[in-house]
Amino acid sequence: MVYLLIEPIDPIIEAIRLAIENDIPIYFIDRDMEGYIPHHEAFPDPYSITRIGYKRYCEKSAEIMKPLSDKKDILREATMIYHLQRLKNQGKKILFVFGLSHFPGILKEIDKEKVQPIERVKRDNVILAHLSEKSSREILSEMGFICKTFEENRKKENVTLDRLKLYHHLIDEAKLRYIKNYHEEIKPIQTEILFQFARNYAFIEGGLVPDFYKLLIASRGAVDDNFAYEVWNIGSFYPWQDKSPTLPALELKGEDLYLNQKRFEFHRRFKSLRKRLKLIPVKQRPKERYPGEWKKYWDITQICSYPPEDLVIEATSDYMRKKAALVISEEMRHFEPFTTSFLDGLDIRETVRNWHEKRIYVYENQPLRGKVGSLVVIFDEDIHDKEGEERFPWKLTWLGEHKDESDMAFYATNPGDDIVGPGISRSLYGGFMMTYPPMRVYDIWQDSFFDIARNKPERLLLAAIDYCEEKHIAYVAKKPPSDLCIRLAAKVSKKVIYIPIGTFSSKALKKIQTFHVLSGKHVRKYAKDYIF
């Protein structure tokens, strides 16, 4: 069987569509061949056309190409030239669309008079079939996402489709689908690694931009198989599929069209040798007997925290403080070329970096002076929207209940908005400050000493600097601390250590951002039945 794939993004098909839309006659002048196997020429990456232009791309390609020597190709070119000469004699302007590999041969023979080669002029048993959705995901020359974008923009003026920008749009859509289906956020650093890996992969194989396969490999490596599946699902989907086609549906594989394909498998979940029914212990959350029942037990005047969550946030804050201490220790590490002593050990990184010097470097750890006393974590800066509304309007200062608990100040969502049990409300931190030892912090939101702060994160950091009894303050956020806070810290001989929030696990951050407020200490007796 011989198959001719008709897809809108194919140059020949687009030429036919333009001719039909503009009422221009179409002539098919190529030779009908039996057993012709397509060539896979090593052309420069077509993406370079977006930089150097189409004409220059063809000219430069022609300089390095030689005329095809296969007898079948010579017959094809002779047939095309004969029909071109016949049409030219009719005094018509001709737009000739053909494969670039034939350019040298046709250019060489175009001015030579040709006679009509003996050829097949009619083929029997030709059918028109509908390509199945499964096959369209596998054998289209371009991914369905690019076909869709081309089709939506082909009639618009002054629109240039850049493949790299389309890849960014594809990844953005896959991110949204991934967040919706798996409730996990993809960090910006993962996206950066994805595109860098895909680009380097393309460079290694002689391309300027990655193909769909390389993009999938990069997606799996930078995130996971679930995300790679979403990229494939969106990227390969061809939207114009007839659910009930009047034509016979055809299922084809890459081998049927002599496509040079690579196999890709998704491992979206752990595989087991046998599928068995397993009893899964499910803890049922109690439900209200009628709407608003639990709201009646809510009293904002005597709130307290939930102790298990206090332990989690204290443990996490200790970890973040240690992380900050490690950062400052790395900054204080001293390295030098090896002479007489190995000091604290070999510095492999510095040795490789200065390999051209042919010297070995060693390092020495400088003792850390002072500890990390206060911690500030900013999940959201809470910049007001156009209507002036705040996402985290609740501002509070909480004192530690015992010697092992830190004082805390935070801004969060309003308590009482999300009631999850009788006298139990769920909230989200926008940001918080913790300092040790406890029982020292005055209400920072009422303290006029911090009124110079321009926003909530600055106020928390200024309070952390003021109440810190050690030399260092850890600041975990998306953006570095403001110059105002850094200068004020320096004036009192303290230092703010900035740690990007993206360096911590999103699951761990989500675990401490959500907290519960209880309407009185008596609620702690049954809170475990409603807080999972």
C-alpha positions as CSV (number, residue, x, y, z in Angstrom):
1,M,0.0,0.0,0.0
2,V,1.1,3.6,-0.7
3,Y,-0.1,6.3,1.6
4,L,-0.2,10.0,1.0
5,L,-0.8,11.9,4.3
6,I,-2.9,15.0,3.9
7,E,-2.3,17.4,6.7
8,P,-2.8,21.2,6.7
9,I,0.7,22.1,7.8
10,D,2.3,20.3,4.9
11,P,3.7,22.8,2.3
12,I,2.2,21.0,-0.7
13,I,-1.3,20.9,1.0
14,E,-1.0,24.5,2.0
15,A,-0.2,25.4,-1.7
16,I,-3.3,23.5,-2.8
17,R,-5.5,25.2,-0.3
18,L,-4.2,28.7,-1.3
19,A,-4.8,27.9,-4.9
20,I,-8.4,26.8,-4.3
21,E,-9.1,29.8,-2.1
22,N,-7.8,32.2,-4.8
23,D,-9.4,30.3,-7.7
24,I,-5.9,29.5,-9.2
25,P,-5.6,26.3,-11.3
26,I,-3.5,23.5,-9.8
27,Y,-1.3,21.0,-11.7
28,F,0.3,17.9,-10.3
29,I,3.5,17.4,-12.2
30,D,5.5,14.8,-10.2
31,R,5.9,11.3,-11.5
32,D,3.9,8.4,-10.0
33,M,6.5,5.9,-8.9
34,E,6.2,2.3,-7.6
35,G,8.3,1.3,-4.6
36,Y,9.8,4.8,-4.1
37,I,11.3,5.1,-0.6
38,P,11.6,8.6,0.8
39,H,15.0,10.1,1.5
40,H,16.1,11.5,4.8
41,E,18.4,14.3,3.9
42,A,20.5,16.2,6.5
43,F,19.2,19.7,5.8
44,P,20.1,22.6,8.2
45,D,17.5,23.1,10.9
46,P,14.5,25.0,9.3
47,Y,14.3,27.1,12.4
48,S,17.2,29.1,10.9
49,I,14.7,30.5,8.4
50,T,13.2,32.7,11.2
51,R,16.6,34.4,11.5
52,I,18.2,34.4,8.0
53,G,15.1,34.3,5.8
54,Y,13.7,31.6,3.4
55,K,15.6,32.7,0.3
56,R,19.0,32.7,2.0
57,Y,18.2,29.3,3.6
58,C,17.5,27.8,0.2
59,E,20.6,29.4,-1.4
60,K,22.9,28.2,1.4
61,S,21.4,24.7,1.3
62,A,21.9,24.5,-2.5
63,E,25.6,25.4,-2.1
64,I,26.3,22.2,-0.1
65,M,23.9,19.9,-1.9
66,K,24.6,17.8,-4.9
67,P,22.1,16.6,-7.6
68,L,20.5,13.3,-6.7
69,S,22.0,10.3,-8.5
70,D,19.3,7.7,-8.0
71,K,17.6,6.7,-11.3
72,K,14.1,7.2,-9.9
73,D,14.9,10.7,-8.7
74,I,16.4,11.6,-12.1
75,L,13.1,10.4,-13.8
76,R,11.0,12.4,-11.3
77,E,13.0,15.5,-12.0
78,A,12.8,15.0,-15.8
79,T,9.0,14.6,-15.5
80,M,8.6,17.7,-13.4
81,I,10.8,19.8,-15.8
82,Y,8.9,18.5,-18.9
83,H,5.5,19.6,-17.3
84,L,7.0,23.0,-16.2
85,Q,8.2,23.7,-19.7
86,R,4.8,22.8,-21.2
87,L,3.0,25.1,-18.7
88,K,5.6,27.9,-19.4
89,N,4.8,27.7,-23.2
90,Q,1.2,28.5,-22.3
91,G,2.3,31.9,-21.1
92,K,1.3,31.4,-17.5
93,K,3.0,32.5,-14.3
94,I,3.9,29.4,-12.3
95,L,4.5,28.8,-8.6
96,F,6.4,25.6,-8.4
97,V,6.3,23.8,-5.0
98,F,8.8,20.9,-4.6
99,G,11.2,19.2,-2.3
100,L,14.4,21.1,-1.6
101,S,16.6,18.0,-2.3
102,H,15.5,18.3,-6.0
103,F,16.6,21.9,-6.2
104,P,20.2,21.3,-7.6
105,G,19.1,18.7,-10.2
106,I,16.1,20.8,-11.5
107,L,18.2,24.0,-11.5
108,K,20.8,22.2,-13.6
109,E,18.4,20.8,-16.2
110,I,15.6,23.4,-16.2
111,D,16.8,25.1,-19.4
112,K,17.3,21.8,-21.4
113,E,14.4,20.7,-23.6
114,K,12.7,17.6,-22.2
115,V,10.5,15.0,-23.9
116,Q,7.6,13.4,-22.0
117,P,8.9,10.4,-20.1
118,I,6.8,7.2,-20.2
119,E,4.9,7.2,-17.0
120,R,1.7,6.1,-15.3
121,V,-1.0,8.7,-15.7
122,K,-3.8,7.0,-13.9
123,R,-3.9,4.8,-10.7
124,D,-6.8,2.5,-9.9
125,N,-8.1,1.5,-6.5
126,V,-7.4,4.8,-4.9
127,I,-9.5,5.6,-1.7
128,L,-9.8,8.6,0.6
129,A,-9.8,7.6,4.2
130,H,-10.2,9.3,7.6
131,L,-7.1,9.1,9.9
132,S,-8.0,7.8,13.3
133,E,-7.3,9.9,16.4
134,K,-4.7,7.4,17.7
135,S,-2.8,7.4,14.4
136,S,-2.9,11.2,14.2
137,R,-1.0,11.4,17.5
138,E,1.7,9.2,16.1
139,I,2.3,9.9,12.4
140,L,1.6,13.6,11.8
141,S,4.8,15.3,10.6
142,E,4.2,18.1,13.1
143,M,2.6,17.7,16.6
144,G,-1.1,18.5,16.7
145,F,-0.5,21.5,18.9
146,I,1.5,23.2,16.2
147,C,-1.0,22.2,13.5
148,K,-3.8,23.7,15.6
149,T,-1.9,27.0,16.2
150,F,-1.0,27.2,12.4
151,E,-4.6,26.6,11.4
152,E,-5.9,29.3,13.8
153,N,-3.4,31.9,12.5
154,R,-2.9,31.1,8.8
155,K,-5.3,33.8,7.6
156,K,-4.1,36.5,10.0
157,E,-1.9,39.2,8.7
158,N,1.6,39.9,10.1
159,V,1.6,36.8,12.3
160,T,4.9,34.9,12.5
161,L,4.9,31.6,14.4
162,D,8.1,31.0,16.3
163,R,8.6,27.3,17.2
164,L,10.4,28.1,20.5
165,K,7.5,30.4,21.6
166,L,5.0,27.7,20.7
167,Y,7.0,25.3,22.9
168,H,6.7,27.7,25.8
169,H,2.9,28.0,25.3
170,L,2.7,24.2,25.2
171,I,4.7,23.8,28.5
172,D,2.5,26.5,30.1
173,E,-0.7,24.7,29.2
174,A,0.8,21.4,30.4
175,K,1.7,23.1,33.7
176,L,-1.9,24.2,34.3
177,R,-3.2,20.7,33.5
178,Y,-0.5,19.1,35.8
179,I,-1.4,21.4,38.7
180,K,-5.1,20.6,38.2
181,N,-4.7,16.9,38.0
182,Y,-1.9,16.3,40.5
183,H,-2.1,19.4,42.7
184,E,1.6,20.0,42.5
185,E,3.3,23.2,41.4
186,I,6.2,23.2,39.0
187,K,9.0,25.5,40.1
188,P,10.5,28.1,37.7
189,I,13.9,26.4,38.0
190,Q,12.4,23.1,36.7
191,T,11.1,24.9,33.6
192,E,14.5,26.5,33.1
193,I,16.2,23.1,33.4
194,L,13.6,21.6,31.0
195,F,14.3,24.1,28.2
196,Q,18.1,24.1,28.7
197,F,18.2,20.3,28.6
198,A,16.0,20.2,25.4
199,R,18.1,22.8,23.7
200,N,21.4,21.1,24.6
201,Y,20.0,17.8,23.4
202,A,19.1,19.5,20.0
203,F,22.6,20.9,19.7
204,I,24.2,17.5,20.2
205,E,22.2,16.1,17.3
206,G,22.8,19.1,15.1
207,G,19.6,21.0,15.5
208,L,18.8,24.5,16.7
209,V,15.5,23.6,18.4
210,P,14.3,20.3,19.9
211,D,11.7,18.2,18.3
212,F,8.7,16.7,20.2
213,Y,10.6,13.6,21.3
214,K,13.4,15.7,22.9
215,L,10.8,17.9,24.6
216,L,9.2,14.9,26.1
217,I,12.5,13.5,27.3
218,A,13.3,16.9,28.9
219,S,9.9,17.1,30.5
220,R,10.3,13.8,32.1
221,G,13.8,14.6,33.3
222,A,13.0,18.0,34.7
223,V,9.7,17.1,36.4
224,D,8.3,13.5,36.1
225,D,6.5,11.0,33.9
226,N,3.1,12.5,34.8
227,F,4.1,15.9,33.5
228,A,5.7,14.4,30.3
229,Y,2.4,12.6,29.7
230,E,0.5,15.9,30.0
231,V,2.9,17.5,27.5
232,W,2.4,14.6,25.1
233,N,-1.4,14.6,25.6
234,I,-1.7,18.3,24.8
235,G,1.1,18.4,22.2
236,S,-0.1,15.4,20.1
237,F,-3.8,16.2,20.2
238,Y,-5.2,17.1,16.8
239,P,-8.5,18.9,17.5
240,W,-10.3,18.4,14.1
241,Q,-11.2,14.8,14.6
242,D,-14.6,13.6,13.3
243,K,-16.2,11.4,15.9
244,S,-18.4,9.8,13.3
245,P,-16.6,10.0,10.0
246,T,-18.4,9.3,6.7
247,L,-15.1,8.0,5.3
248,P,-13.6,4.7,6.3
249,A,-11.3,5.1,9.4
250,L,-7.7,4.2,8.9
251,E,-5.2,3.3,11.6
252,L,-1.6,3.6,10.6
253,K,1.8,3.4,12.4
254,G,5.0,5.1,11.7
255,E,6.4,2.0,10.0
256,D,3.7,2.2,7.4
257,L,5.0,5.6,6.2
258,Y,8.7,4.7,6.7
259,L,9.0,7.2,9.5
260,N,12.2,7.2,11.6
261,Q,10.5,7.1,15.0
262,K,11.6,6.5,18.6
263,R,9.7,4.7,21.3
264,F,8.6,6.5,24.4
265,E,6.9,4.9,27.4
266,F,5.2,6.7,30.3
267,H,5.5,5.2,33.8
268,R,2.9,7.3,35.5
269,R,2.5,5.0,38.5
270,F,4.3,2.2,40.2
271,K,3.8,-1.1,38.5
272,S,2.9,-4.3,40.4
273,L,3.2,-7.9,39.2
274,R,-0.3,-8.6,40.3
275,K,-3.4,-6.5,40.8
276,R,-5.0,-7.3,44.1
277,L,-7.8,-5.8,46.1
278,K,-6.5,-4.1,49.2
279,L,-8.2,-2.7,52.2
280,I,-7.4,1.0,52.5
281,P,-8.0,2.5,55.9
282,V,-10.1,5.6,55.3
283,K,-10.6,8.1,58.1
284,Q,-14.0,9.6,57.6
285,R,-14.3,13.3,58.4
286,P,-17.4,14.1,60.4
287,K,-20.0,16.2,58.6
288,E,-22.4,18.9,59.7
289,R,-26.0,17.8,60.4
290,Y,-27.2,21.0,58.9
291,P,-25.4,24.0,57.2
292,G,-23.9,26.4,59.7
293,E,-23.9,24.0,62.6
294,W,-20.2,24.3,63.3
295,K,-20.2,28.1,62.8
296,K,-22.2,28.4,66.0
297,Y,-19.2,27.1,68.1
298,W,-16.8,29.6,66.6
299,D,-15.6,32.4,69.0
300,I,-12.8,34.7,67.9
301,T,-12.2,36.1,71.4
302,Q,-10.4,33.0,72.8
303,I,-8.5,31.4,70.0
304,C,-5.4,29.1,70.3
305,S,-3.2,27.0,68.1
306,Y,-3.3,23.3,67.4
307,P,-0.3,21.7,69.2
308,P,0.7,19.0,66.5
309,E,1.0,21.8,63.9
310,D,3.1,23.8,66.4
311,L,5.6,21.0,66.6
312,V,5.7,20.7,62.8
313,I,6.3,24.4,62.2
314,E,9.0,24.6,65.0
315,A,10.8,21.6,63.4
316,T,10.6,23.2,60.0
317,S,11.9,26.5,61.3
318,D,14.8,24.8,63.0
319,Y,15.7,23.2,59.7
320,M,15.5,26.5,57.8
321,R,17.7,28.1,60.4
322,K,20.3,25.4,59.9
323,K,20.0,25.8,56.2
324,A,20.7,29.5,56.6
325,A,23.7,28.7,58.8
326,L,25.0,26.4,56.1
327,V,24.6,29.1,53.5
328,I,26.7,31.6,55.5
329,S,29.3,28.9,56.2
330,E,29.7,28.3,52.5
331,E,30.2,32.0,52.0
332,M,32.9,32.1,54.6
333,R,34.8,29.1,53.2
334,H,38.3,30.0,52.2
335,F,40.2,28.2,49.4
336,E,43.8,28.4,48.2
337,P,46.3,26.5,46.1
338,F,47.8,23.5,47.8
339,T,51.3,24.2,49.1
340,T,52.2,22.4,52.4
341,S,48.9,21.6,54.1
342,F,45.6,20.1,53.0
343,L,43.8,22.3,55.6
344,D,40.2,20.9,55.8
345,G,40.3,18.9,52.6
346,L,40.5,19.1,48.8
347,D,38.3,21.6,47.0
348,I,37.3,19.6,43.9
349,R,35.1,22.3,42.4
350,E,37.7,25.0,42.6
351,T,40.4,22.6,41.3
352,V,38.3,21.8,38.2
353,R,37.4,25.5,37.7
354,N,41.1,26.4,37.6
355,W,42.2,23.3,35.8
356,H,44.1,25.4,33.3
357,E,46.5,26.4,36.1
358,K,47.4,22.7,36.7
359,R,47.2,23.3,40.5
360,I,45.3,21.6,43.3
361,Y,43.1,23.7,45.6
362,V,42.3,23.1,49.2
363,Y,39.7,24.7,51.4
364,E,39.4,25.9,55.0
365,N,36.2,26.4,56.9
366,Q,36.1,29.6,58.9
367,P,34.3,29.4,62.2
368,L,30.7,30.8,62.1
369,R,30.4,33.7,64.5
370,G,26.9,33.9,66.0
371,K,23.8,31.8,65.3
372,V,20.6,32.3,63.4
373,G,18.1,33.7,65.9
374,S,15.0,34.8,63.9
375,L,13.3,33.4,60.8
376,V,11.0,35.1,58.3
377,V,9.1,33.0,55.7
378,I,7.1,34.8,53.0
379,F,4.7,32.7,50.9
380,D,2.9,35.7,49.3
381,E,3.7,39.4,49.5
382,D,0.0,40.2,49.5
383,I,0.1,43.1,47.1
384,H,-3.4,44.7,46.9
385,D,-5.4,44.1,43.8
386,K,-7.1,46.8,41.7
387,E,-10.1,46.9,44.2
388,G,-7.7,47.3,47.1
389,E,-8.6,43.9,48.7
390,E,-6.2,41.8,50.7
391,R,-5.8,38.1,50.4
392,F,-4.3,37.9,53.9
393,P,-6.0,40.5,56.0
394,W,-5.6,38.8,59.4
395,K,-2.5,40.2,61.3
396,L,-1.6,38.8,64.7
397,T,1.3,38.3,67.1
398,W,1.3,35.0,69.1
399,L,3.5,34.4,72.1
400,G,5.0,31.0,72.8
401,E,3.2,28.9,75.4
402,H,6.3,27.3,76.9
403,K,10.1,27.6,76.8
404,D,10.5,25.3,73.7
405,E,8.1,27.4,71.5
406,S,9.0,30.6,69.6
407,D,7.2,33.9,69.6
408,M,5.4,34.3,66.3
409,A,3.9,37.2,64.2
410,F,2.1,36.5,60.9
411,Y,-0.5,37.7,58.4
412,A,-3.0,35.2,57.1
413,T,-6.5,34.6,55.8
414,N,-9.3,35.5,58.1
415,P,-10.2,33.0,60.8
416,G,-13.8,31.8,60.6
417,D,-13.9,32.0,56.8
418,D,-13.2,28.3,56.4
419,I,-14.8,26.3,59.3
420,V,-13.8,22.6,59.2
421,G,-15.2,21.5,62.6
422,P,-17.0,22.8,65.7
423,G,-14.8,25.7,66.8
424,I,-12.1,24.9,64.3
425,S,-11.1,27.2,61.4
426,R,-8.6,26.6,58.7
427,S,-6.3,29.4,57.5
428,L,-3.3,30.0,55.2
429,Y,-0.2,32.0,56.1
430,G,0.8,34.7,53.8
431,G,4.0,35.1,55.8
432,F,5.3,34.7,59.3
433,M,8.2,35.6,61.6
434,M,9.5,33.4,64.4
435,T,12.0,34.4,67.1
436,Y,13.5,32.6,70.1
437,P,13.4,32.8,73.2
438,P,9.7,33.3,73.7
439,M,7.6,35.8,75.7
440,R,9.4,38.9,74.4
441,V,7.5,40.2,71.3
442,Y,5.1,43.1,71.6
443,D,2.3,43.2,68.9
444,I,4.4,44.2,65.9
445,W,1.3,45.2,63.9
446,Q,0.5,47.9,66.5
447,D,4.1,48.9,67.3
448,S,4.7,52.3,65.6
449,F,8.5,51.6,65.6
450,F,7.9,49.5,62.5
451,D,5.7,52.0,60.6
452,I,8.6,52.7,58.2
453,A,7.9,49.3,56.6
454,R,6.3,49.6,53.2
455,N,4.5,46.3,53.2
456,K,3.9,43.3,55.4
457,P,7.0,41.3,54.6
458,E,9.2,44.3,55.4
459,R,7.4,44.7,58.8
460,L,8.0,41.1,59.6
461,L,11.6,41.3,58.7
462,L,12.2,44.6,60.7
463,A,10.6,42.9,63.7
464,A,12.8,39.8,63.2
465,I,15.9,42.1,63.1
466,D,14.8,44.0,66.2
467,Y,13.9,41.0,68.4
468,C,16.8,38.8,67.2
469,E,19.3,38.1,70.0
470,E,21.8,36.5,67.6
471,K,23.8,37.9,64.8
472,H,21.9,36.3,61.8
473,I,18.3,36.4,60.5
474,A,17.1,33.9,57.9
475,Y,14.8,35.3,55.3
476,V,12.9,32.8,53.0
477,A,11.0,34.3,50.2
478,K,10.6,34.5,46.4
479,K,12.4,37.9,46.3
480,P,15.5,39.1,48.2
481,P,15.0,41.4,51.2
482,S,14.7,45.1,50.6
483,D,17.7,47.5,50.8
484,L,16.0,49.2,53.7
485,C,16.0,46.0,55.9
486,I,19.6,45.2,54.9
487,R,20.8,48.6,55.9
488,L,19.0,48.6,59.2
489,A,20.3,45.2,60.0
490,A,23.9,46.3,59.3
491,K,23.5,49.3,61.6
492,V,22.8,47.0,64.5
493,S,25.6,44.6,63.5
494,K,23.3,41.9,62.2
495,K,23.0,40.2,58.8
496,V,20.0,39.0,56.8
497,I,20.6,35.6,55.1
498,Y,18.4,35.3,52.0
499,I,17.3,31.8,50.9
500,P,15.0,31.4,47.8
501,I,11.8,29.7,48.8
502,G,12.1,27.5,45.7
503,T,15.0,25.6,47.3
504,F,12.6,23.9,49.7
505,S,10.1,21.2,48.8
506,S,6.7,22.4,47.7
507,K,5.1,19.7,49.8
508,A,6.9,20.8,52.9
509,L,6.0,24.4,52.3
510,K,2.3,23.5,51.7
511,K,2.3,21.6,54.9
512,I,3.4,24.5,57.1
513,Q,1.4,27.2,55.1
514,T,-1.9,25.7,56.1
515,F,-2.8,25.9,59.8
516,H,-5.8,25.6,62.1
517,V,-7.1,28.0,64.7
518,L,-9.1,26.6,67.6
519,S,-11.8,28.5,69.5
520,G,-10.5,27.8,73.0
521,K,-8.2,25.2,74.5
522,H,-11.0,22.8,75.2
523,V,-11.3,22.2,71.4
524,R,-7.9,20.5,71.4
525,K,-9.5,17.5,73.0
526,Y,-11.5,16.6,69.8
527,A,-9.7,18.6,67.1
528,K,-7.8,15.5,65.9
529,D,-11.1,14.1,64.6
530,Y,-11.5,17.0,62.2
531,I,-7.9,17.9,61.3
532,F,-6.2,15.4,59.0
